[in-house]
């Protein structure tokens, strides 16, 4: 049986490869995905296609080279925490940013069912202003 940590590691590995289908493949059909208040894409999205359109496509549209470097994965059973750094450059302002981030994942039956982002949104908003 696949562990929750392995599910999330697959998501991050797919992200590193730029493999959107691979990123989405670990998400449950009814995943509840929450981007932090203050983040440019703040809100809650339900389902992989909503996440793809409202998060991943929007990040590529608005940010040049938007990336996540995961420094640590904390395994808490069915809860997995990813800790890392976002980087990118706002396409409108040309300003780069670097911001710390924490992802809180909940996994059931081999699929991510909940995601919550906690980020240093001040750094990101400053780059977009």
C-alpha positions in Angstrom: 0.0 0.0 0.0 1.2 3.5 -0.9 1.9 5.7 2.1 0.6 9.3 2.4 4.2 10.6 2.2 4.7 8.6 -1.1 1.6 10.2 -2.6 2.8 13.7 -1.8 6.3 12.9 -2.9 4.9 11.9 -6.3 3.1 15.2 -6.6 6.2 17.2 -5.8 8.3 15.1 -8.2 5.8 15.7 -11.0 5.9 19.4 -10.2 9.7 19.4 -10.5 9.4 17.8 -13.9 6.6 20.2 -15.0 4.3 17.3 -15.3 0.8 18.7 -14.7 -1.0 15.3 -15.3 1.3 13.7 -12.8 0.6 16.5 -10.3 -3.1 16.1 -10.7 -3.1 12.3 -10.7 -2.6 12.1 -6.9 -5.6 14.4 -6.2 -9.0 13.0 -5.2 -11.9 13.9 -7.5 -13.3 16.0 -4.7 -10.1 17.5 -3.3 -10.6 20.7 -1.3 -7.6 22.9 -2.2 -7.1 26.2 -0.2 -4.7 28.9 -1.2 -3.7 31.3 1.7 -5.5 34.5 2.4 -3.4 37.3 1.0 -1.9 35.1 -1.8 -2.8 36.4 -5.3 -4.8 33.2 -5.9 -6.4 33.1 -2.5 -9.5 30.9 -2.2 -10.7 27.4 -2.0 -11.0 25.2 -5.1 -12.7 21.8 -5.4 -11.6 19.1 -7.8 -8.4 18.6 -9.8 -9.7 20.6 -12.8 -10.5 23.6 -10.7 -7.1 23.4 -9.1 -5.4 23.1 -12.5 -7.3 26.1 -14.0 -7.4 28.4 -11.0 -4.0 27.6 -9.4 -1.5 26.0 -11.7 -2.5 27.7 -15.0 -2.9 31.0 -13.2 0.6 30.8 -11.7 2.1 30.1 -15.1 0.1 33.0 -16.6 1.1 35.6 -13.9 4.6 34.5 -12.9 7.7 33.8 -14.9 9.6 30.8 -13.6 7.3 30.2 -10.6 8.8 27.3 -8.7 8.7 25.5 -5.4 11.8 24.0 -3.8 10.8 21.6 -1.1 13.3 21.5 1.7 11.5 19.0 4.0 8.6 16.6 4.1 7.2 15.9 7.5 5.3 12.5 7.7 2.5 12.6 10.2 0.6 9.5 9.0 -2.4 10.6 6.9 -1.2 14.2 7.2 1.9 15.2 5.3 3.6 18.6 5.6 5.8 20.1 2.9 8.1 22.9 3.8 9.9 25.0 1.2 10.4 28.2 -0.8 8.5 29.7 -3.7 10.4 31.7 -6.2 9.4 33.5 -9.4 9.1 36.9 -11.2 5.8 38.8 -11.6 5.1 39.1 -15.3 3.5 42.5 -14.9 6.1 44.2 -12.7 9.2 42.3 -13.5 9.9 42.0 -9.8 11.3 38.7 -8.4 10.4 37.2 -5.1 11.3 34.5 -2.7 8.9 33.4 0.0 8.7 30.6 2.5 5.7 28.2 2.3 4.2 25.3 4.2 1.8 22.9 2.5 -0.5 20.8 4.7 -1.8 17.7 3.0 -4.5 15.2 4.1 -4.4 11.8 2.3 -7.0 9.1 2.3 -7.0 5.8 0.3 -3.9 6.8 -1.7 -5.3 10.2 -2.8 -4.8 13.8 -1.5 -8.3 14.9 -0.2 -7.3 18.3 1.3 -4.6 20.8 0.8 -3.9 24.0 2.7 -1.2 26.5 1.8 0.4 28.8 4.4 2.8 31.3 2.8 4.7 34.5 3.4 2.3 36.3 1.2 3.8 39.8 1.9 6.8 38.8 -0.2 4.6 37.7 -3.1 2.3 40.7 -3.0 5.3 43.1 -2.9 6.6 41.6 -6.1 3.2 42.0 -7.8 2.9 45.7 -6.7 
